[in-house]
């Protein structure tokens, strides 16, 4: 199967790096010089400058442009695609159907870990594409199908924005270790191992069980955990997900 990525930003590049291992991948963008640089990084992809009347007949498209650019790009697309998969945050299926002709439509929310074949991707849309799109995104990590666009918008806050939130946690833990005397390179190495090992545990245990298994009475973990509670860290993360979700809804309203 050949996949056509329209857009050449960070997410499009992350997807391409993973997808070229199994699919024929074409990337279409408006800046050919930038496309040539991407081709140097990802030799297996085909590149093409977006034409004023770009023929999309029969193509399997992954739309990777920014939401604000969708209209200006869509007016340059001619024909009917075989399938249209959108990674645009907050952009509803009905709006995609209005702008671009395709036989079937799916909304997806991968994350930047696609570039290392470890994305967590949420999907929803026309059931005819469920198996195909799940297979596509499983080549770059894990994929889960949700039953409504509202759930997809919530998943966007978790899957799409989540890496930034976790990166903040990773940076803060490393900074804490440096503050009390550990070399920066060692702190970062330990945090990398911490996240990898914790991810393995989460596949088998509830977060609360993991926390309780580590937290001994009057121990070091309990002392540190109390400081996190003083800082309302749990509340801040809940509000972060809520904030991202609300922003996604606002994008849809526009």
N, C-alpha and C positions, 0 to 999 in steps of 0.2 A: 504494500500500500504506500502511496505517495502522500505526504502531508505538506500543505502549503501554509507557512507561517506568514501572516501579514503584520508587519511591524518588526522592528529590529532593536528594541530596547533590552534592558537587563533581563527581564523575564523571558522574552523571546529567545535570547541567547542561551539562557539557562535551560530552557526546554530543548532547544536544538542540540546542545551538548549531549543531553541524555537520549533524545529520540533517534539520533543518527546511528546509534548502535543496533537498531532494529528496522528502522524505516528509511525510505528515501525522503529527504527533507529539502524543501525549497523555501527560501526566505525572500519575501518581497518587501521593499522599503522605499522611502522617498529620497534617501540620500545615498547615492551609489558609492561615494567615496567611503562612507561608513560601512557599507555592505562589504566592500573589498577588504577592509580591515578585519571584519568578522570572519570572512572566508579564510583569512590567514590563520585565525585561531581555531576555526572549525573547518578543515579542508573538505570534509565529506559533504557539506551542504552545497546546494545550488543557490545562486543569488540572482536577483532580478530587480531592476528599478521599476517602481509602480508607474504604470502607464495611465494616460488620461482616460482610456477605455480598456481597463484590465479585464481580460476574459477569464471568468471563474467557472465556466461550464464544466460540470462533472468533477470539480475539485473537492478535496477534503480539506477544509480551511480551519486553521486555528487563528482566531482574531486576537492579536496581541498589542493593538494600539492603545493609547490612553483613552479613557472614556470621552474626554472633551474632543478628541480627534476623530471619533467614529463617523460622524456625519460627513466631514470633509473627505474622508477616505471612501466611505460607502458610495458616494455619488460617482466615483471613478470605477466602480465594479459593474461589469456587464455579464448577463447570463444568470444561470441557476447552478449553484454549487450542489454537490452531492450531499455534503454535510457541513454545518457551520458550528464550530466549537469556540465559545467565547471565554476568555479569561478576564474580561473587563469587570471590575468591581461595580456592584450596584446597577448594572445594565440589564434590564429585564428582557425576558424572551420575547414578549410582545413587541418591544421596541426593536429588537434585532430582526424580527420577522417583517417589520414595517420598512426597514432600511435595506435589507439584503435578502435576495431570493436564495432559498436552499430547500432541499427536500426535507431535511430534519435539522433540529437545533438542540444544542446542549450548552448550558453554562457550567463553567468549571472554575475552581479556585485552587491552583497549585501554589507552591512557594519556591523560593530561590534554591532550595535544596535539590531541585530538579537537576541542577548542573552536576551533582554528585550521585544521581540516581537514587535519591532518598527523600523525595518530596512527599508530603501528605496532601492529597488532592481530594476535594469534595466535588461532586457532580450532580446535576439534575437537568431535566429536560425531556425531550421526546424519548419514550421508552424504546423505540426502534434502535436508538444509538447506545443504549445502556451498556451492552456487552462490548461493543466495539470501543467506545470511549474508555471504559474501565480497563480494557486490555492495553490501550494506548498509554494511559497514565500509570499503569502498573509497571511499565518498562522503565519508569523514572522514579519508582518508589511504591507507595501504597495509595489506593484509591477507594473512596467510599461514596456510594450513591445515596442521596437524600431525597425525600419525597416532596419537597416544596421549595420554592424560591426563597421563602422566608428563612428556612433552615440553611439554605445555601449562603444567605447573607450573614447568618450567625457563624457559619463555618468559615466565611471569609475573614472574620475577626480572629478566629482560632488558627486556621491553616495559613492564611495569607499574612496576617499581621503578627502572628505568634512568634516567628523567628526573631523579629525585632525585640519583642518583649523578653524572650529568653536570652538574647544577646546582652540585654541590659543586666539581667541577673548574672550572667557569666562574667561580665566586666566588673560588676560590683563585688562579686566574691573574690575575684583576683585582686582587686584593689584593696579589699580587706586584708588579704594575706600579705600583700606588700606593706600595708600600713603597720602590721605587727612584726615585720622583719624578714619576709621571704623574698628571694630574688624574683623579679618579674617573669623571667622565662620559666622558672619552676612553677610559679603560681598559674600561669596560663596552661602549662602542660597538665597540671593536676586538675584544672577546671575542665579541660577537654576530656580527660578520663572520667571525671565525675559525671558529666552529661551523658557520655556513652554508656557507662555502667548503670546510671539511673534509668535511662531509656529501656535498657534490658529488663530491669526490675518492674517497670510500669506495664510491660506486656503480660506480666503474671500476677501482679498484686495491685490492690487499690492504693492510691496515694496515702490514705490515712493509715493503712496497715504498714506501709514502708516507714512512715514517720514514727509510728509507735514502736516499731522494731528497733529503731535507732535511739529513741529518747529514753534513757535510763533515769530513774528518780534522782533529782538533784545533780544531774550530770552536766557535761559540757554542752551537749545538744540542747537540753532543756534551757540552759542559760542563754544560748544564742537564739533559740526559737522565741523566747520571751522578748528579746530585743526586737525581733521582727514584728511581733504583735504590738509592741509599743509604737512602732512606726506605721502601723495600719497597712502592712504590706499586702495582706490578703484582700482587704477592702480596695486597695489601689489597683490590684490586678483584676478584680471583678469589675471595677469601673472602667478599666482600660478596654476590656472586651465589650462592655456596654457602649463605650464611646465609639469604638471602631464600627460596631453594628449600626449605631445611629447615623454615623457618617455615610455608611453604605446606603442606608435608606434615603438620605438626603440626595445622594448622587442620583438615585433612581427617580426621585421627584423632579430633578432638573431635566 
